[in-house]
Amino acid sequence: MKMLEDFLNQLSSIIWGPVMLAFLLGIGIFLSWGLKAFPWRQTPNAFKLLWGSRQSQQQGDITPFQALMTALSATVGTGNIAGVATAIFLGGPGAIFWMWITALLGMATKYAEAVLAVKYREVDELGRHVGGPMYYIRNGLGEKWRWLAMAFALLGTLASFGIGNMVQANSVADAVKAMFQIPTWLTGTTMTVLTAIVILGGIQRIAGVAAKLVPVMAIAYVSGALCVVFLHIQQVPEALLLIIKSAFSETAAYGGFAGASVWAAIRFGVARGVFSNEAGLGSAPIAHAAAKTKDPVQQGMIAMLGTLIDTLIICTLTALVIILTGVWDSGENGAALSTLAFNQGLPGWGGYIVVSGMVVFAFTTILGWSYYGERCAEFLWGEKVILPYRILWLCAIPVGAMGKLTMIWLLADVLNGLMAIPNLMALALLSPVVFKVSKDYLGRVKQ
């Protein structure tokens, strides 16, 4: 077992090493340049489209607003709380700067993913709109690339059980046990029952729950973080300066902090940024393919807001709370560091914000990823796999809640990195399609 763990550690460091990080950032730079900064320029219009899309009656299964909430339900999770803290612990405050860069470039990546997902989606035998990287690889690049589509679908199916299920269930169970002394088996059972009620109703029920839970919890978490920021408002410029300076210079050891090189800041900032917003992984476009829309560009504009909300807003606020309260160099890591920071900033109830955020965010991540994995499995084995997949998904929740998941974390990191490769290849090969439909859209809008 130790040999397997060491092997996975080495494999993870290779997959998330310089080549992959350069590939992720390179695609983001290439798409941002090819689109002439379209995602950044169109952000205000994207928010208008999002607000106006809540009652869409066009073809599709869920409204564009619900599609974004479903995507956010899968991305806003432990990465926003534990992932940010881990990035600071391993890479220093400078890691946050590289998370920002990843997010800004990731907006173009997420935009392109959703554009292609809607353009190349299909209607399955059950009458549902399905799409995502496996479909735009096969339908956009042709049958000769079917092997690449199948590779993504297989990796997506397997990865969903790790990062989207057992890791999330384990995080919730540990947090609830630490705060309320509730046994992990009880938390696991409760989550299984609640998940069953939702996912057995399909994408409409998942989207409906996500559209209610995600905004409420995000607003509650952001409000708590803003309270801490306003209580330390005079120190905010200093904290931002520390983030920027640490991004380009070695961070010396302080207190319990072991110090970090510039490469560590870049590596863990980019890796945790991708883990948080999933831009480039190919997961979010699976949700956006189900949107009630006829215009790929408009859905792409709505999709890119997910990266902005997830990383540039929620992750940034988590980081500021950790830095402003002075605990970033305490030696704590992960959720424990975030909890310490909120308790320091809001004594008496700050920890409850973290725990409730972890619980709801992780639960919605389980819902969102159940849909992603199901669509990947359906691509490989057809509609007959849906019910067995859902049953297996529910069985994995209590296993994750009660297990020791060091191996699952490592395997999830490896599978996430591997599933990004086919998607990034497809984005590069299909980039002329993205550029053309975006140019055509601007031409129509200006007329």
N, C-alpha and C positions, 0 to 999 in steps of 0.2 A: 504493500500500500504506500509505504514511504517512497519507494522508487517511482511509482506512478505519479505521486504528488510532485516529486522533484521534476519528473518529465513534463508534467503539465505546466509547472512554473516556468521552466525553460522555454516551452512552446509558446506560452502566453507572452513572455518577454520578447520573443522573436516576432510573433504576430503583431504585437503592439509596439514594435520597435521603430527605428527610423524610417524604414521603407513604407510601412502601413501609414504612419503619421504623415509622411510626405505625400502619399497617395491621397489620403483624405483631404489634407489641406490643398494639395495640388488641384484636385477636382473642383473644390470650392472656389479657388482662385480662377481657374479656367472658366467655370460657368459664370462667375460674377463678371469677369472681363467680357466674355462672349455675349452676355445679356446687357452689357453696358450699365451695370449697377441697377438693373431693373428692380430687383427685390427691395433694395434700400429706397429707391426713388418712389416706389409704389406702396410703401408701408401705410401712409395715411389712407389711401384708397382701399387697401386691404381691410382695414378696420371697418370702413363703411360697408364694404361687401359682406363682411362677417355679420354685422348687425342686421343688414337687410336680408340675410339668407335664412333667418330663423324659421320662416314659413314657406320655404320653397316648395313648389308643386311640380317641378320638372321630373324627368325620369331618373329613377334611382331608388334606394331603399331608406336612406336617412337624409336629413337636411344637411347642407354644408356646415352649418353651425354644429350640429351633432357629430359630424365627421371629425371636426377639429377637436371637440370635447372628447371623443373616443380616442383620438390620437394622443391628446394630452393626458388622458387617463392612464395610458400605457407609459408615457414618458415622464410625467411628474410622479416620481416615486422616491425610493431610497436614495437615488442619485442626487436629488436636490438637497437632502439632509445629510446622509452619511457620506455620499460621494464627494460633496464639496469639502467636508471636513477631512476626508482621506486625502484629497488633492493637496490641501494646505499642509497636512501632517507630513506627506511624502515630498512635496515639491516646494513648500513654503508659500507665502502670500503671493509670490509671482505667478504661481500656477493659475490664479484667478484671471490674470491678464490673458493668458493663453486660452482659457475657457472662453473669454470674450471674443477673441479672434476666431476661434473655432465656431462660435455661434454666428458671428457676422458672415463668415464664409458659408456656414451651414444653412443660412437662409436661402442662398441660391441653390444649394444641393437639395434641400427639402422642397423648394419650389419646382425644380426640375422633376423630382420623383413624382410629385402629385400630378403635374402636367401629363407625364407619360402614363401614369396609372389610369387617369380618366380617358385619355385618348385611345388606349389599347385595351380597355376593360371588355369583359364579355358578360353575357347573361347565362347562368348555369341552368341545369335541368329543373331546378326548383324555382326558377324565375328571379333569382337574386343577381344583382350586379357584383361581379367579382373582378379583382384586378390586383396589381402590385408588380414587383420586379419579375416574378416568374412569367407573368402574362406579357409585360412589355418586352421582355427578352425574346420570348417565342414569337409574338405577333409583330414586334417591331424589327427584330433582326432576322427572323425567318426560322424555319424548321432545323436548319443546320446548327443553330445555337440552342436547340431544345435541351441538350445535355447541361448547358449552363443554367437554364431555367430550372431544371430538375435538381441541380446541385444546390441552388438557392433555396428551393422549396424544402429539400431534405434538411439542410442546415437550419432553416427557419423553424421547422417542426421540432427538431431536437432542442434548439436554443430556447424555444418558448417554455419548455418545462424547467429549464434552469433559471435564467434571468427573469422570466415572466411569471414563474409559479413558486417553486420551492425556496428560492432566495428571498422572495417577497414574504412568503408565509413565515419563514424563519425569522426575518427581521421584525415582523409584527409580534410573533409569539415571544421573542426575547424582550422587546420593549414593554409589552404588557406585563410580563412576569416581573421585570425589574421595577416597574412603577406601581403595580397593583397586586403583585404576588398571585396572579391567576395562573394555574398550571398550563403548560404549553399544550397538553392534549385537549383541554377545554377550548382554548383559543383556536386550535386547528380545526376542531369539530364545528365550532360556531362559524368560522370562515368558510368551511366546506358547504354548510347548509345555505348560507347567504349567497355564496357563489353559484350554487346549483339553482337557486330561485331565479337568478339573473340570466346565466348563460344558456339555460335550457329554453329561454324565450328567444334566443337568436340575437342578431345584430340590432333589431329595433329596440329590444329591451336593454341590451348593453348600452346602446347610444342614449336611451332615455335616462337611465340611471347616471351615466357619465355626465350628461348635460345638466343634471341637478347637483351631483356631488362635487364635481371638479371645480366649478366656479365658487361654490360656497366655501369649500375647504381652502382653496387657493387664496380667496379674499381674507379668510380668518388667519391663515398662516402669514400672509404678507402684512396684514394689519399688526400682528404681534411683533414681527421683525421691524416694521416701521417705528413702533413704539420705542424699541431699543435704540434704533438709529437716531430718533429725535432727542432721546435722553442724552446722547453723546454727540449731538450735532456739530459741536465745535471741533471734534476730533476727526470728523469725516474727511476733510481735505488731507490730513496727515495719513489716514488709513489708505486712501486712494493713491497717495504718493508712494506709500510703502509697497502697494501692489505693483505699481509700474516700475519702481526702482528694482524690486526683487525679481522682476521678469527678465532683467538684463544683467544682473550681477548675482554672485553667489550669496546665499543667505546664511549668515553666521549662526552658530549654535547659541540658543538662548534657553535658559530654564531647562525644560524637559525636551526641547526641540533639538534634533540631532544635526541641524544644518542641511542645506540643499544646494546643489549646483544649478546652473542655468538650464542644463539639459534635463534635470529632474523636474524643474518647473514646467518646461515645454512638454515633456513626455506625459506627466501626470495631469497637467492642465488640459491637454488635447484629449487624452484617453478618457478622463472623467467627464469632459465636456461632451464627447460623443456618447458616452454611457448615459449621460443625463438627457440630451435632446434627441439622440438616435439619428441625427442627420447623416445620411450615407449608409446606414445599416439596411435600409429598404423595408423597414417595418411599417412606418406611418402611412406610406402610400396605399397599403392594403386597406386601411380604413377610409382614406379619401376616395378610393375607387367606388365605394358604395354611395357616394354623395348624390343627391338629387340636383344634377347640373348637366348642361349640355356644353359648357365652356371649360376646357381643360385649364386655360390660363387663369380664369377667375378662381377655380379651386386651388390652383397652385399658389395664388396670392394669399388665399385663406390659410393654406397649409403652412406657409413659411412663418406665419405668426406664432406657430407652436414653438419654434426655436427661440424667437424673441421672448415670449412669455416664460418659457421654461428656464432658459439659461441667463439671458440678460436681465431678467427681473427677479425670478424666484431664487436662482442660485446666487446671484449677486447679493441679495439681501441676507441670505444665510451666511455668506462669506463676511459681509460687513459686521454682522452680529458677532461672529467668532473673533474678528480682529479688534473691533471697538471695545469689546469687554475684556480684552487683554489675555484671553485664555489660549490663543492660537499656538503659543509655545509651551503649553502646560505639559505636553507629553501624551495627552489623551488623543484618541483617534476615533474616526467614524462617528456613529450616532452619539457615543458617549461625549465626544468633544462638542457637538452641536447642543446636546442637552445641558452640558456644563455652561456653555455660553449663554443660552436662554435663561437658565437659572440665575446666572450672575447678573444678566441685564434686567430680568423681571423676577425678583425673588418671590418665591411662594407659588407662582403659577406658570413661570416660563417653561419648566419641564413638561407641563401638561400640553403646551402648544406643540412641542416636538413630538411627544408620544401620539397625540391625536392626529398630527400631521402624518407621522409615519404609518399609523394604522389605516387612515383613509386613503392616503396616496398609494400605499402598497396594495390595498384591497382593489382600488380602481386599476392598478397596473395588472393585477391578476385577471381582471375582467377584459381589459384591452388586449393583452397578450393571448388570452384564450381564443379570441377572434383571429388574431394573426396566425397562430399555430394551426387553427382549424382550416383556414383558407389554404395554407401551405400544404397541409395533409390532403385536402380535397383535390388540389392540383395534381398530386401524385397518385391518389387512389380512388378519386371520384366521390360522389355524394354518399355512398354507402359507409364511408369511414367516419362521418360526422358524429353519430351517436356513440360509437366506441371511443372516439377521441374525447368527447365530452366526459364520459365516464372515467377514462384514464386521467383526464385533467383534474377531476374532483378527487380522485384517489391520491394524487400527488401532493395535494395541499397539506393534509395531516402529516404525511411523511416528511415534508419540508419543515413544518412547524416543530416537529419533535426531534429532528435529526441534527447532526453536526455537519455543517455544510461547507467545510473548507474545500473539499474536492469539487462540490457543485459550483462554488464561486469560481474556481479556476477553470472548470470545464465551460461554464457560461461565458467567461472572458474569451476563451479560445473559440467557441462556436460563434459568438458575436463578431469577432474579428474575421472569421472565415466567411460568414454570411455577407459581410460587407464587400468582399472581393468581387463576386459576380455582379452585385448591384453597381459598384463603382465602374466596372468595365462597361456595363450596359449604358450608364449615364454618359460615359465618354463617347461611346460609339453612336448613341442616339442624340447627342448634343445638337447636331444640325436641325433635328426635328424640333427640339425645344426652342432654339433660336428663331426658327421660321414661324412657329405658331405664335410666339411672343411678339415678333415684328408685325405679323398680320393683325394681331389683337390691337396693338397700338395704332395701326393704320385705320382700323374700324372705329376706334374710340375718338380719333382726331377728326373724323369726317363729320 
